[in-house]
Amino acid sequence: MTFCPWNWLDGAAQIGSAMIARLAGTIRQRRATTGEGVSTMKKIRALVLAAACMIPWTIAEGIDFGDLHGTWRLFYRGNYGYEFSFNRSYRANCVIYLQGSTLHFRGVYTIDEKRNLRINVSEMKHNEAGQPGGFTPISTSYFIFGAQRLKQSGKDYLELRPLTIIINGNNSEGYFEPVIKLAK
């Protein structure tokens, strides 16, 4: 498990450590001259620990097949967004919402040794608003995402980073954002 947020938390910890050291020096001087403040250091430590516990931690984990099952969504205003569904039978559905139209992709998914998610797409459908349409078979189409499962504030997220997007043998990386954070 890796703890995030990354760099800013290290900086905050260093600043907090410096503040504690400065306060501890002040307390030691006060103890030496007045003999009071025995529990002040414990109060400072408790205060810093309480502040650290209030920081929203994000726990990042690699993915497994069991982590993917279900439907993951990210929607924006104006009917834009993404929806990924992963079945236990390794079937995957990906829907891209583009205001008045949708792109549907069907296929099977797998996870490689680098923990990347690969969806081998076999069918595609482009729906305009109010127009029926069926799926068409497509070949040499696949999506490869760098994927990790996140837990933040008690919620599950799936973070996908497109590595390779190929549709009908053509590079189609413009369909996806650089980072897609989907909620279950």
C-alpha positions in Angstrom: 0.0 0.0 0.0 1.2 3.5 -0.8 0.0 6.5 1.0 -0.9 9.6 -1.0 -1.0 12.7 -1.1 2.6 12.5 -2.0 5.1 15.4 -1.6 3.1 18.0 0.2 2.5 15.6 3.1 6.2 15.1 3.6 6.7 18.9 3.6 3.9 19.3 6.2 5.5 16.6 8.4 8.8 18.4 8.3 7.3 21.7 9.2 5.3 20.0 12.0 8.5 18.4 13.3 10.3 21.7 13.3 7.4 23.3 15.2 7.4 20.5 17.8 11.2 20.9 18.2 10.9 24.6 18.7 8.0 24.2 21.2 9.9 21.5 23.0 12.9 23.8 23.4 10.7 26.5 24.8 9.0 24.1 27.2 12.4 22.7 28.4 13.5 26.3 29.2 10.2 27.0 31.1 10.6 23.7 33.0 14.1 24.6 34.0 13.2 28.0 35.3 9.7 27.4 36.7 9.4 23.6 37.2 6.0 23.5 35.4 4.7 22.2 32.0 5.3 18.5 32.6 2.2 17.5 30.5 2.5 20.3 27.9 4.6 18.2 25.6 2.0 15.4 25.7 -0.6 17.9 24.8 1.4 19.1 21.8 2.0 15.6 20.6 -1.7 14.8 20.9 -2.6 18.0 19.0 -0.2 17.2 16.2 -1.5 13.6 16.0 -5.1 14.8 15.9 -4.3 17.2 13.1 -2.6 14.4 11.1 -5.6 12.2 11.5 -7.8 14.9 10.0 -5.9 14.9 6.7 -7.9 12.9 4.1 -5.7 10.0 3.3 -5.8 8.2 0.0 -4.7 4.6 -0.1 -3.6 3.3 -3.5 -3.6 -0.4 -4.3 -2.8 -2.4 -7.3 -5.8 -4.0 -9.0 -7.0 -7.6 -9.1 -9.9 -9.2 -11.0 -12.1 -9.1 -7.9 -11.5 -5.3 -7.5 -13.0 -4.5 -10.9 -16.4 -6.2 -10.7 -19.3 -3.8 -10.9 -20.0 -0.5 -12.6 -17.7 2.5 -12.2 -18.8 6.0 -13.3 -17.6 9.6 -13.7 -20.1 12.2 -15.0 -19.6 15.9 -15.7 -22.2 18.6 -16.2 -23.7 18.7 -19.7 -24.0 14.9 -20.1 -20.3 14.2 -20.5 -18.6 11.3 -18.8 -17.6 7.7 -18.6 -19.0 4.4 -17.4 -17.1 1.2 -17.2 -18.8 -2.1 -16.3 -16.8 -5.3 -15.5 -18.6 -8.6 -15.2 -17.3 -11.7 -13.4 -17.2 -13.5 -16.8 -14.5 -11.1 -17.9 -16.9 -9.1 -20.1 -16.4 -5.3 -20.2 -18.6 -2.5 -21.3 -17.3 1.1 -21.8 -19.6 4.0 -22.5 -18.4 7.4 -23.3 -21.1 10.2 -23.0 -20.6 13.1 -25.3 -23.4 15.5 -24.7 -26.1 14.3 -27.2 -24.4 11.1 -28.3 -22.8 8.0 -26.7 -20.0 5.6 -27.8 -20.4 2.0 -26.5 -17.6 -0.5 -26.6 -17.9 -4.2 -25.7 -15.2 -6.6 -25.2 -13.3 -8.8 -22.7 -10.8 -7.6 -20.1 -7.6 -8.9 -18.5 -4.9 -7.6 -16.1 -1.3 -8.1 -17.3 1.8 -8.7 -15.1 2.4 -5.0 -14.8 -1.1 -4.5 -13.3 -2.3 -2.7 -16.4 -6.0 -3.2 -17.4 -6.4 -4.3 -21.0 -9.8 -4.3 -22.7 -9.9 -6.2 -26.0 -12.8 -4.5 -27.8 -14.9 -6.6 -30.2 -18.0 -4.4 -30.8 -18.8 -0.7 -31.0 -21.9 1.4 -31.3 -22.3 5.1 -31.8 -25.7 6.4 -30.7 -27.0 9.8 -31.6 -29.8 11.2 -29.4 -33.1 9.5 -30.4 -31.6 7.3 -33.1 -31.6 3.5 -32.7 -28.5 1.6 -33.7 -26.9 -1.7 -33.2 -23.4 -2.9 -32.4 -20.9 -3.4 -35.2 -18.0 -5.8 -35.0 -14.6 -4.1 -35.0 -11.1 -5.7 -35.2 -7.6 -4.8 -33.9 -9.2 -2.6 -31.2 -8.0 -2.5 -27.6 -7.6 -0.1 -24.6 -4.7 -0.4 -22.2 -5.0 1.6 -18.9 -2.6 2.0 -16.0 -5.1 1.2 -13.2 -5.2 1.4 -9.5 -7.9 1.1 -6.9 -8.1 4.0 -4.4 -9.9 4.4 -1.1 -10.5 7.9 0.0 -12.7 9.0 2.8 -14.3 5.6 2.9 -15.2 5.5 -0.8 -13.9 3.3 -3.5 -12.4 4.7 -6.7 -10.9 3.3 -9.8 -8.2 5.5 -11.4 -7.5 4.8 -15.0 -4.6 6.4 -17.0 -4.8 5.6 -20.7 -1.6 4.1 -22.0 -2.7 2.9 -25.5 -6.1 3.4 -27.2 -6.4 1.6 -30.5 -9.7 1.5 -32.5 -9.7 -0.3 -35.8 -5.9 -0.2 -35.9 -5.8 3.6 -35.4 -4.4 5.5 -32.5 -7.4 7.1 -30.8 -6.1 8.5 -27.6 -8.3 11.6 -27.8 -11.3 9.6 -26.5 -10.1 9.6 -22.9 -8.7 12.2 -20.5 -5.2 11.7 -19.1 -6.6 10.6 -15.7 -10.1 9.2 -15.1 -11.2 8.8 -11.5 -14.3 6.6 -11.5 -16.5 6.1 -8.4 -18.3 2.8 -7.8 
